[in-house]
Amino acid sequence: MDLTVKSTENIEYMVTKITEKLRMVNVGAIKPGSFNEEMYEDLHYLYTLVMKKEHFSPSEMQAIAQELGTLRKA
């Protein structure tokens, strides 16, 4: 899978992997279809950051969730 290519499938994949890695409880609030390709680079950056780390503090998890909320379509 080439995540450098902007596509709906890649957005869905990255959002799913981020929520799985963070073990987010309210996954329903972060639907892959809620993200716009215009924000793809930011989402890809966030995905890369999350995948590199093994553990997250509660404040890091909150910041990541807030960033995901910011990247969603209005």
TADA-V408211 format. One line per field, one symbol per residue. ss: DSSP state (2 for helix, 1 for strand, 0 for the rest). Layout:
ss: ???
//
This chain:
ss: 00000002222222222222220000222002221022222222222222220000022222222222222100
//
